[in-house]
Amino acid sequence: MKMKRSLISQLNASIMVNAIYAMINYPIVLISTLLAPFSLLIVITFVSRGSLLPIAVGGALIMTMISAGTSLQQDLSHLKNDFKVQDMVVSSPTSSWIYLVGMALSEIVYSMPALIVLAVLAALYISSNAAGYLAIIAVLAIMFVFSVSLGFILSTYSSDIVQSWAFSGIVSTIISALPPVYYPITFIPLPFRYLAYISPATYAAEIVQNATGLISFSNTTILIDWAVIIIVSAIVAGLAIKKSKWRED
């Protein structure tokens, strides 16, 4: 019981420090959580004259989860290098995975404004059955685990917040902005289409689009999509726990 209370306390501390504090004291930061997914959503909707809005909403959900995860890298780097929080955590009984889970939950809380708005849009413009909605939720959760794990790995090696910003910009662009999450992959010419499959977000987008019935993919394609995002996320999460530079040599 004492260990359970300690765990809950550590998780609450991460949420309070990394999410609640900023949301209460600097409300303008909430706007930033809306800009990235909604800017592309609006552009795609206008360009397609509304025809791609349902697909774009699904893409915005994926991008929000990935952005939340990669943003963790900046926050961890800031706390580690500027406030030496990681040094204090390392010297405490808290393990790296508890620290990671707590900070990950804080990013979910921080992203709630965008997720709530997107959930409303999804309810209005996306139709599916129970299995489809469960598939979408599962995909979003897996992509969040992947991006959080990747962000944690990069943060432990980042020596300065400026370097962390560069990492975050590159990773977010490659993983979520360039892949066809806001539109069908068929919009990409064939010579370049295969490059999109470098990003796990492409596989996630195909699952979401298929689950909503907006675009149909073969059962084989969907099984491959699931296998890729699960395996890649598991590998990156394992590396985050085992190989990240948690303590100084």
C-alpha positions as CSV (number, residue, x, y, z in Angstrom):
1,M,0.0,0.0,0.0
2,K,2.8,2.4,0.9
3,M,4.6,1.6,-2.4
4,K,1.3,2.2,-4.3
5,R,0.8,5.6,-2.6
6,S,4.4,6.5,-3.5
7,L,3.9,5.6,-7.1
8,I,0.7,7.7,-7.4
9,S,2.5,10.6,-5.7
10,Q,5.4,10.4,-8.2
11,L,3.0,10.3,-11.1
12,N,1.0,13.3,-9.7
13,A,4.1,15.3,-9.2
14,S,5.1,14.8,-12.9
15,I,1.7,15.9,-14.0
16,M,1.6,19.0,-11.7
17,V,5.2,20.1,-12.7
18,N,5.0,19.5,-16.4
19,A,1.3,20.2,-17.3
20,I,-0.9,21.8,-14.6
21,Y,1.6,24.5,-13.6
22,A,2.1,25.7,-17.2
23,M,-1.7,25.5,-18.0
24,I,-2.6,27.6,-14.9
25,N,0.1,30.1,-14.9
26,Y,0.6,30.5,-18.7
27,P,-2.7,29.8,-20.4
28,I,-1.3,30.9,-23.8
29,V,0.6,27.6,-24.0
30,L,-2.8,25.9,-24.5
31,I,-3.0,27.7,-27.9
32,S,0.2,26.0,-29.0
33,T,-1.3,22.6,-28.6
34,L,-4.0,23.5,-31.1
35,L,-1.9,25.2,-33.7
36,A,0.0,22.2,-35.2
37,P,-2.8,19.8,-35.9
38,F,-5.4,22.4,-36.7
39,S,-3.3,24.4,-39.1
40,L,-2.9,21.4,-41.4
41,L,-6.5,20.4,-40.8
42,I,-7.8,23.8,-42.0
43,V,-5.4,23.9,-45.0
44,I,-6.4,20.4,-46.2
45,T,-10.1,21.1,-45.7
46,F,-9.9,24.3,-47.7
47,V,-7.8,22.8,-50.5
48,S,-10.1,19.8,-50.8
49,R,-13.2,21.9,-50.5
50,G,-14.2,19.9,-47.5
51,S,-14.0,16.4,-49.1
52,L,-11.0,15.4,-47.1
53,L,-12.3,16.7,-43.7
54,P,-13.1,13.3,-42.2
55,I,-9.7,11.9,-43.2
56,A,-8.0,15.1,-42.0
57,V,-9.6,14.8,-38.6
58,G,-8.3,11.3,-38.1
59,G,-4.9,12.6,-39.2
60,A,-5.0,15.5,-36.8
61,L,-5.7,13.0,-33.9
62,I,-2.6,11.0,-35.0
63,M,-0.5,14.1,-35.2
64,T,-1.6,15.4,-31.8
65,M,-0.6,12.1,-30.1
66,I,2.8,12.1,-31.9
67,S,3.3,15.8,-31.2
68,A,2.5,15.2,-27.5
69,G,5.1,12.4,-27.4
70,T,7.8,14.3,-29.2
71,S,7.1,17.4,-27.1
72,L,8.1,15.3,-24.1
73,Q,11.7,15.5,-25.4
74,Q,11.8,19.3,-25.1
75,D,10.2,19.2,-21.6
76,L,12.5,16.5,-20.3
77,S,15.5,18.3,-21.8
78,H,14.5,21.5,-20.1
79,L,14.0,19.9,-16.7
80,K,17.1,17.9,-17.0
81,N,19.6,20.6,-18.2
82,D,18.1,23.8,-16.7
83,F,16.6,22.6,-13.5
84,K,18.6,19.4,-12.9
85,V,15.3,17.6,-12.1
86,Q,16.6,14.3,-13.6
87,D,19.6,14.5,-11.2
88,M,17.3,14.6,-8.3
89,V,15.1,11.8,-9.7
90,V,18.1,9.6,-10.3
91,S,19.2,10.0,-6.7
92,S,15.8,9.0,-5.5
93,P,14.1,5.6,-5.5
94,T,12.2,6.5,-8.7
95,S,13.1,4.4,-11.6
96,S,13.4,5.6,-15.2
97,W,10.2,4.0,-16.3
98,I,8.1,5.6,-13.5
99,Y,9.6,8.9,-14.5
100,L,8.8,8.3,-18.1
101,V,5.2,7.2,-17.4
102,G,4.6,10.2,-15.2
103,M,5.9,12.7,-17.8
104,A,4.0,10.9,-20.5
105,L,0.8,11.3,-18.6
106,S,1.5,15.0,-18.2
107,E,1.8,15.4,-21.9
108,I,-1.7,13.8,-22.3
109,V,-3.1,16.3,-19.8
110,Y,-1.3,19.1,-21.6
111,S,-2.8,18.1,-24.9
112,M,-6.4,17.7,-23.6
113,P,-7.7,21.0,-25.2
114,A,-6.7,19.7,-28.7
115,L,-7.9,16.2,-28.0
116,I,-11.3,17.4,-26.8
117,V,-11.9,19.6,-29.8
118,L,-10.8,16.8,-32.2
119,A,-13.0,14.3,-30.4
120,V,-16.0,16.5,-31.0
121,L,-15.1,16.9,-34.7
122,A,-14.5,13.1,-35.0
123,A,-18.0,12.5,-33.5
124,L,-19.5,14.8,-36.1
125,Y,-17.6,13.8,-39.2
126,I,-16.3,10.2,-38.6
127,S,-18.7,7.3,-38.6
128,S,-17.7,3.8,-37.5
129,N,-18.8,0.8,-35.4
130,A,-17.5,-0.2,-32.0
131,A,-14.7,-2.2,-33.4
132,G,-13.6,0.7,-35.5
133,Y,-13.6,3.1,-32.7
134,L,-11.6,0.7,-30.5
135,A,-9.1,0.3,-33.4
136,I,-8.7,4.1,-33.6
137,I,-8.1,4.4,-29.9
138,A,-5.6,1.6,-29.9
139,V,-3.7,3.1,-32.8
140,L,-3.5,6.5,-31.0
141,A,-2.3,4.8,-27.9
142,I,0.4,2.9,-29.7
143,M,1.6,6.0,-31.6
144,F,1.8,7.9,-28.3
145,V,3.9,5.1,-26.8
146,F,6.2,5.2,-29.8
147,S,6.6,9.0,-29.8
148,V,7.0,9.2,-26.0
149,S,9.7,6.6,-26.0
150,L,11.6,8.2,-28.9
151,G,11.3,11.6,-27.2
152,F,12.7,10.1,-23.9
153,I,15.7,8.6,-25.7
154,L,16.5,11.9,-27.5
155,S,16.1,13.9,-24.3
156,T,18.5,11.8,-22.3
157,Y,21.2,12.6,-24.9
158,S,20.3,16.2,-25.4
159,S,22.7,18.6,-23.7
160,D,20.8,21.8,-24.3
161,I,17.3,23.0,-24.8
162,V,18.2,24.6,-28.2
163,Q,19.5,21.2,-29.4
164,S,16.3,19.7,-28.1
165,W,14.2,22.1,-30.2
166,A,16.1,21.0,-33.3
167,F,15.5,17.4,-32.5
168,S,11.8,17.9,-31.9
169,G,11.3,19.9,-35.1
170,I,13.1,17.3,-37.3
171,V,11.3,14.3,-35.7
172,S,7.9,15.9,-35.8
173,T,8.2,16.8,-39.4
174,I,9.5,13.5,-40.6
175,I,7.2,11.3,-38.5
176,S,3.9,13.2,-38.6
177,A,3.9,16.2,-41.0
178,L,5.3,14.6,-44.2
179,P,3.6,11.2,-44.1
180,P,0.0,11.0,-45.6
181,V,-2.0,11.2,-42.4
182,Y,-4.2,14.0,-43.5
183,Y,-4.9,12.6,-46.9
184,P,-4.9,9.2,-48.7
185,I,-1.5,7.8,-49.6
186,T,-2.7,7.4,-53.2
187,F,-2.3,11.2,-53.5
188,I,1.5,10.6,-53.5
189,P,3.0,9.7,-56.9
190,L,4.2,6.1,-57.0
191,P,7.9,6.9,-57.3
192,F,7.7,8.7,-54.0
193,R,4.9,6.7,-52.3
194,Y,7.2,4.1,-50.9
195,L,9.2,6.7,-49.0
196,A,6.1,7.5,-46.9
197,Y,6.3,4.0,-45.4
198,I,9.5,5.0,-43.6
199,S,7.3,6.6,-41.0
200,P,5.1,4.6,-38.6
201,A,2.5,7.3,-38.9
202,T,1.7,6.1,-42.4
203,Y,0.7,2.7,-41.2
204,A,-1.3,4.2,-38.3
205,A,-3.2,6.5,-40.8
206,E,-4.1,3.5,-43.0
207,I,-5.6,1.7,-40.0
208,V,-7.6,4.7,-39.0
209,Q,-8.8,5.4,-42.5
210,N,-9.8,1.8,-42.9
211,A,-11.5,1.7,-39.5
212,T,-13.7,4.7,-40.4
213,G,-14.6,3.2,-43.8
214,L,-13.3,6.3,-45.6
215,I,-10.7,4.3,-47.5
216,S,-10.7,0.5,-47.8
217,F,-7.5,-1.5,-47.6
218,S,-7.0,-5.2,-47.9
219,N,-7.0,-7.4,-44.8
220,T,-3.3,-8.2,-45.5
221,T,-2.4,-4.6,-45.6
222,I,-4.1,-3.8,-42.3
223,L,-2.5,-6.8,-40.6
224,I,0.9,-5.6,-41.8
225,D,0.1,-2.1,-40.6
226,W,-0.7,-3.4,-37.1
227,A,2.4,-5.5,-37.0
228,V,4.6,-2.6,-38.0
229,I,3.3,-0.1,-35.5
230,I,3.3,-2.6,-32.7
231,I,6.8,-4.0,-33.4
232,V,8.3,-0.6,-33.9
233,S,6.7,0.9,-30.8
234,A,7.8,-2.1,-28.7
235,I,11.4,-1.8,-30.0
236,V,11.6,1.9,-29.3
237,A,10.0,1.6,-25.9
238,G,12.4,-1.2,-25.0
239,L,15.3,1.0,-26.0
240,A,13.9,3.9,-24.0
241,I,13.9,1.7,-20.9
242,K,17.1,-0.2,-21.4
243,K,19.5,2.0,-23.4
244,S,18.7,5.6,-22.5
245,K,21.4,7.5,-20.7
246,W,19.6,7.7,-17.3
247,R,22.7,8.1,-15.1
248,E,25.9,9.8,-15.9
249,D,28.9,7.5,-16.4
